Amino acid sequence: MSDVPASAPLEVLDALAAHIALVDASGAIRLVNAAWRRFAHGNGLESASGGVGHNYLRVCDTATGAECADARRTAAGIRRVLSGESLSFVLEYPCHSPTQLRWFRMIVTPSGGGGSSGAVIMHVDVTERETQYQGLEAQFLQSQKMEAVGRLAGGVAHDFNNALQVIHAYGELLEEHLGSDAVGLDHTRQILLAVRRAASLTHQLLALSRKQLLRPVLFDLGAATSEIEEMLRMTLGGEIRLTIHRFAAPGTIEADRGQIQQILINLTINARDAMPAGGELIISTSNLELAADDIPAGDALEPGPYAVLRVRDSGLVMDPTTLARIFEPFFTTKDPGKGTGLGLSTVYGIVKQSKGFIVVHSAPGQGTDVEIFFPVVAGVAQCVPSPALHNLPQRGGSETIFLVEDEHSLRSVVRQTLQDSGYQVLEAADGEAAITLAGEFAAPIDLLLTDIILPGFSGRSVANRLRRSRPAMRVIYMSGYADDFIADHGILDPDIVLLEKPFSIAHLLVNVRDTLDRAPAA
């Protein structure tokens, strides 16, 4: 521009990181700083002068390729500023440089007292900010996806698990009455196995969306790992060597013991599938004191002691694209029919719900390394796992049990099971009928066994209403989806007895007897 003084402080402009150019009223470039020249050179433009003497508007008007639309918008914005129509023009656009995609913010303002004197064009590199924004956007979209999966799982779980409960209960009764019919027994056991697999799929959906019900206890991570060592060896088969190290006795953690062991099983299966020709799997547990300096900026982790579970295999590695997606629900690299894509996403859901965090590395020659960190808590670990329900005596009784369940087939099989064990059973199909029947029944009701989700009043409302006049009555809830009872981090209120569907007859009878033998709530 003709009125720019020759003594303009170019050294000041050259010191700026932003790319700056001055154009005259016609759009011709009259002055650029060093950053503009470097940028022009890197993009194959006039390397020596940075385009000085060229008409910037004409360059934009004749642009082709990926940046064509942005160039047209740039030219239109500059013309608006030069005409005095607006005080400034701002545009953010991507630039496909030879090495990588970068984002720039363009700001065009009048250079003097009005639009007719020319304009200042400034490019500011905002790639870092844009990358952070895209990362946050990806996290938000992932969060929305997980929430959608959680709603889907919750909506399906109740009705689906009700149906599975009926199949499972009648399957158990059939198994008991088949006697020496080997073929019939085998078929029945296959049905029961299929039911358990179907129920496991629903639980995985709830776990990956962090809506899984947790029963946390204090336990030693190394001991919990050793408990299922034999199961892990059977899962791997004979072609893969399994080594388990306990470098130090990890501190006590508070989590759902079964869910943490499920993490190990899922990771073991994943490692096995990554080593089709055999290999080595190393599982270790140790301690780590995490200092404030070890925590990445912006991370929600707290400094302190952690128990670390590490699972390392020598199998096929994952490329960066695959590694970035491994925790996505239903994402799998396996052939159709050979995986649900829920294994690692379930692991992720359990870890997060247990207040832990997970890191995965995969590199050629090193295999895949998964490290999971659980915060150590004060307290004494529960060393001995609870005995299996099928080893417990299934004692019946003569007490009166009020069964409230809207699914007719399920109500029928539960009623028959309780009556066969000697109990007196009242039954109702919904909450309103239950309240009416209880009001007409003069004798004591020792136990209310109710589904959580009922037509009309919920199971919890029924329990609260009946306890007003029967404070000594015990309560057991049944549900295929217990979201109404999930408190902070999915932890069940310790005062609530909940049977998650599908449950076994043994599980039902043991819980009924234990609850009846327990002192009534104060």
Secondary structure, DSSP 8 states (H G I E B T S, - for coil): -TTS-TT--HHHHHT-SSEEEEE-TTSBEEEE-HHHHHHHHHTTS-TTTTTTTSBHHHHHHT--STTHHHHHHHHHHHHHHHTTS-S-EEEEEEEE-SS-EEEEEEEEEESSSSGGG-EEEEEEE-HHHHHHHHHHHHHHHHHHHHHHHHHHHHHHHHHHHHHHHHHHHHHHHHHHH-TT-HHHHHHHHHHHHHHHHHHHHHHHHHHHTT---B--EEEEHHHHHHHTHHHHHHHH-TTEEEEEEESS---EEEE-HHHHHHHHHHHHHHHHHT-TT-EEEEEEEEEEEE-GGGS-TT----SEEEEEEEEEE-S----HHHHTTTTSTT---S-TTS--S-HHHHHHHHHHHTT-EEEEEEETTTEEEEEEEEE--SS----S----GGGS-------EEEEE-S-HHHHHHHHHHHHHTT-EEEEESSHHHHHHHHHH--S---EEEEESS-SSS-HHHHHHHHHHH-TT-EEEEEES--GGGB-GGGBB-TT--EEESS--HHHHHHHHHHHHHS----
